[in-house]
Amino acid sequence: MKVLQQPWPRMGKPGRLKAIRMVEESLAGHCSQQAAFEAFKAAAAEQGLLRTRGTSTGLGKCARIVEDLM
């Protein structure tokens, strides 16, 4: 909730407003934390605030081992 209350590039976007409602509902016990988090991620994606993750170090090592075995 603290992050949603901070300044966002576009404060009135529907995704952010929905995320706020979903977090409030989750805190009140009316929806799951997972649903609220998904709404938060959707709001962040809507505003271009998510970073894409690269391959993890562990997954990269595993891929190299598999390649060596082939």
PEKAHU-V76963 format. One record per residue. SS is DSSP state (a for helix, b for strand, c for the rest). OMEGA is omega in radians with two decimals (999 if undefined). D_CENTER is the distance of its C-alpha to the mean C-alpha in whole Angstrom. Layout:
ss=SS omega=OMEGA d_center=D_CENTER
ss=SS omega=OMEGA d_center=D_CENTER
This chain:
ss=c omega=-3.14 d_center=13
ss=a omega=-3.13 d_center=15
ss=a omega=-3.14 d_center=12
ss=a omega=3.14 d_center=12
ss=a omega=3.10 d_center=16
ss=c omega=3.08 d_center=16
ss=c omega=3.06 d_center=17
ss=c omega=3.14 d_center=15
ss=c omega=3.13 d_center=16
ss=c omega=-3.00 d_center=17
ss=c omega=-3.03 d_center=17
ss=c omega=-3.13 d_center=18
ss=c omega=-3.09 d_center=16
ss=a omega=-3.13 d_center=16
ss=a omega=3.12 d_center=12
ss=a omega=-3.14 d_center=12
ss=a omega=3.08 d_center=15
ss=a omega=3.13 d_center=14
ss=a omega=3.10 d_center=11
ss=a omega=3.13 d_center=14
ss=a omega=-3.10 d_center=16
ss=a omega=3.10 d_center=14
ss=a omega=3.10 d_center=13
ss=a omega=3.11 d_center=17
ss=a omega=3.11 d_center=18
ss=a omega=3.12 d_center=16
ss=a omega=3.12 d_center=18
ss=c omega=3.12 d_center=21
ss=c omega=-3.08 d_center=20
ss=c omega=3.03 d_center=20
ss=c omega=-3.07 d_center=17
ss=c omega=3.05 d_center=15
ss=a omega=-3.14 d_center=12
ss=a omega=3.12 d_center=10
ss=a omega=3.11 d_center=11
ss=a omega=3.13 d_center=10
ss=a omega=3.09 d_center=6
ss=a omega=3.09 d_center=6
ss=a omega=3.10 d_center=8
ss=a omega=3.13 d_center=6
ss=a omega=3.12 d_center=3
ss=a omega=3.12 d_center=7
ss=a omega=3.12 d_center=8
ss=a omega=3.11 d_center=7
ss=a omega=3.13 d_center=8
ss=a omega=-3.10 d_center=11
ss=c omega=3.10 d_center=12
ss=c omega=-3.07 d_center=11
ss=c omega=-3.14 d_center=9
ss=c omega=3.03 d_center=7
ss=c omega=3.05 d_center=10
ss=c omega=-3.14 d_center=11
ss=c omega=3.01 d_center=12
ss=c omega=3.09 d_center=15
ss=c omega=3.12 d_center=17
ss=c omega=3.12 d_center=17
ss=a omega=-3.13 d_center=21
ss=a omega=3.13 d_center=22
ss=a omega=3.09 d_center=21
ss=a omega=3.10 d_center=23
ss=a omega=3.13 d_center=26
ss=a omega=3.13 d_center=26
ss=a omega=3.13 d_center=26
ss=a omega=3.11 d_center=29
ss=a omega=3.12 d_center=31
ss=a omega=3.12 d_center=30
ss=a omega=3.13 d_center=32
ss=a omega=-3.13 d_center=35
ss=a omega=-3.08 d_center=36
ss=c omega=999 d_center=36
